Amino acid sequence: MTPLQKPNAPSAAATQQVKRGANTARPQTNEERRRAQRVLLRMPVLIHIPGKATPINGFTHTVSATGAMVILAEGLATGTKLSVENAKTQKKVEAHVVRPPQMNPEGSLVPIEFNSPSPQFWNIFFPPTTN
């Protein structure tokens, strides 16, 4: 590791490259590295946490086949296990918080990931990937 390299940063050799031409390549963008396409969608959700009697009301900011960014009045700790309920369809899916929440004028942005991909959970069609 060089003195300027961050301890957990991927090395140049580990970074995926996108071919531009016959002899040139560039690193992949965050959008290209994503496992699933994100869609802006504001939808009411209920967050059920084991051991808590009442669910937490919130709504989505963005959704994907593998999870969502939800806006809640208060943040949840990384690793928190929960169930997300689609308030329109009453379908539930098991999930967990993947990173610490970020504050937003509307509340805490909480990134959640489904325990297994559930593309039909949001009851929408995702656009095809462009990769």
Secondary structure in CASP SS format (residue, H / E / C, confidence):
PFRMAT SS
TARGET T0000
AUTHOR 0000-0000-0000
METHOD secondary structure of the structure
MODEL  1
M C 1.00
T C 1.00
P C 1.00
L C 1.00
Q C 1.00
K C 1.00
P C 1.00
N C 1.00
A C 1.00
P C 1.00
S C 1.00
A C 1.00
A C 1.00
A C 1.00
T C 1.00
Q C 1.00
Q E 1.00
V E 1.00
K E 1.00
R C 1.00
G C 1.00
A C 1.00
N C 1.00
T C 1.00
A E 1.00
R E 1.00
P E 1.00
Q C 1.00
T C 1.00
N H 1.00
E H 1.00
E H 1.00
R H 1.00
R C 1.00
R C 1.00
A C 1.00
Q C 1.00
R C 1.00
V E 1.00
L E 1.00
L C 1.00
R C 1.00
M C 1.00
P E 1.00
V E 1.00
L E 1.00
I E 1.00
H E 1.00
I C 1.00
P C 1.00
G C 1.00
K C 1.00
A C 1.00
T C 1.00
P C 1.00
I E 1.00
N E 1.00
G E 1.00
F E 1.00
T E 1.00
H E 1.00
T E 1.00
V E 1.00
S E 1.00
A C 1.00
T C 1.00
G E 1.00
A E 1.00
M E 1.00
V E 1.00
I E 1.00
L E 1.00
A C 1.00
E C 1.00
G C 1.00
L C 1.00
A C 1.00
T C 1.00
G C 1.00
T C 1.00
K E 1.00
L E 1.00
S E 1.00
V E 1.00
E E 1.00
N E 1.00
A C 1.00
K C 1.00
T C 1.00
Q C 1.00
K C 1.00
K E 1.00
V E 1.00
E E 1.00
A E 1.00
H E 1.00
V E 1.00
V C 1.00
R C 1.00
P C 1.00
P C 1.00
Q E 1.00
M E 1.00
N E 1.00
P C 1.00
E C 1.00
G E 1.00
S E 1.00
L E 1.00
V E 1.00
P E 1.00
I E 1.00
E E 1.00
F E 1.00
N C 1.00
S C 1.00
P C 1.00
S C 1.00
P C 1.00
Q C 1.00
F C 1.00
W C 1.00
N C 1.00
I C 1.00
F C 1.00
F C 1.00
P C 1.00
P C 1.00
T C 1.00
T C 1.00
N C 1.00
END
